[in-house]
Amino acid sequence: MTTVRSEAQKRVLVCVVVFCLAALILPWVGPGPLHVRDTLRFGSLDSYIFLQLRVTRTLLALFAGGALSLAGALFQAMLRDALATPYTLGVSTGASLGAVVMISFGWSIVWGIPATWIGALAGAAVVLVMVMGVAARQRRISAFGLLLTGVAVNSVCGSLILLLYSMAGVAHSFSISRWLIGSVDATGYGSLTLFATIVIIVSAVVIAQAKHWNLMAVDEQWAASRGVRVRSLLLEGYIFGSALTAGAIALTGPIGFVGLIVPHMVRGRISSDHRILMPCAFLLGGTLLSICDALGRVLLSPAEVPAGVILALLGGPYLIWLVRERL
Amino acid sequence: MNALLQLENVSFSYPGRPVFGEVSFEANAGEFIALLGSNGAGKSTLLDTITGLREPTSGTIAIEGKPASEWRPSERARRVAHLPQSVRPDLPFTVEQLVLMGRYPHGEAWFDSPADIAAAHAAMQRTACWEYRSRRVFTLSGGERQRVLLAACLAQNGSVCLMDEPSVFLDIEQQLRCFDLLAEEARNGKLCIAVTHDLNLALSYCSRLLVLADHKLVVDCSTRSARHDSGWLGFFSNRLQLGDTPNGKPWVWYR
């Protein structure tokens, strides 16, 4: 901590290099080999696969993984609970419910935009407004109150998802379960640019508050007695964390584990100081999801394994190992 | 000249349950005050109210002559350092990281300044936790953790130090060192108010006693006068007696 500035710069720089390497290398990984010469020839099939499918998919994984991982680190600090995830506070289940509603009604495109994106963002927004409304009625906001509301919302939305799933026809129920697993698919550059811009701006705001989150992660009163404006910080954290989560879920579905294991890994191996933890979690979370997506493309080729499944298969044992090591 | 800390008719109550009412006193730089009272008398709540963690139900608190509510949170935190009764960080912060958090109100910058680092190091050395500065806080014993929290408060360098049971969990030697430190802070021009249940430490180190009982401030006297009139002991137990040690120090003992 005495050299936190140079330490942070060094460690974050290493993570930036890893993130950039993933962006450069992973688009070349896939079921069919791409030839460099053909890929560089504009208009060729290899060029199309590389630019329209692999690059967009890798970038989506990098930003979605980064967003989920940063949201995980944020919620862990907010709730002072190392097991908190982007899915703990209910917004993600609301997003999932919104997407499932769209699939159940058979809507695939609305106003030229994938209906699951609109459903997920609308579902997240409804939950966000509901939770904020409850907090406003109580004229106070606390991490404990958010947690309780989140648990209640998770429970209600989860039940509604199951209800819709059981009432949907075969085709729709397959689509629902496929979406709920979470996967990274190729997307257009327009939506990717919009998503990446939002993620970068929101992440920058969250990381700029990292010093405050250090104190909040110890104790709310500890933070308040040192001059942190606890209520407004909690409110901002909840809104920004929800925006990161909802945006990622809208595009990839509810991919689990990345928001849990990456902050854990960074906290244990790099630093628990949020000024280092948060940027590193973003960069390594994106890298991990993009690697899992690339692995999913080649492991059972020509079939694809969803990135959410690979993450769960890697993340579960890693978490058990981590817990055993600490005990 | 204004007192460093002024409380005027300060009351605090939960819905349907008064905690304390009409508490008024003034305190100045250089004083070391013991805040005493039985369990549930409202001592911690009073410290929380002065710190700004709770809004008083009525009454006014002024710090350096200015109403406490008019200070911005960071300005108030630069003036008032608060040691809470218990903090148990579950996330794996190191001792050094936790102590440096005491410097939070002093800098808007994202990184700690050399002055912040120097203040944190000095505080860790004063509370004898320098040797384990790299350890994670959740691996420490209760006493070791208490010294870390004390170091964070010293690093905060407020002109008012509010200590909620600063010697809890500490062994005898560390209890004495803790009160030595607070007395030294008072001699250096700070105002220290310590909640304690150890009447002997209070009588040996503090210059003034405040006793909360029956939801109000029932005793506000100098330690010197408390030695001559032991009636205040009745607020704690009717088995207590006040005497002197062979070297003339006051000593409370029980029958």
Interface residues (C-beta under 8 A of the other chain):
Chain A: M1 T2 V4 R5 A8 Q76 A77 R80 D81 A82 A208 A210 K211 N214 L215 A217 V218 D219 Q221 W222 A224 S225 R226 G227 V228 R229 R267 G268 S272 D273 R275
Chain B: D48 T51 G52 L53 R72 P73 S74 E75 R76 A77 R78 V80 H82 P84 V87 P89 D90 L91 P92 F93 T94 E96 Q97 L98 L100 M101 G102 Y104 P105 W110 F111 D112 I117 H121 Q156
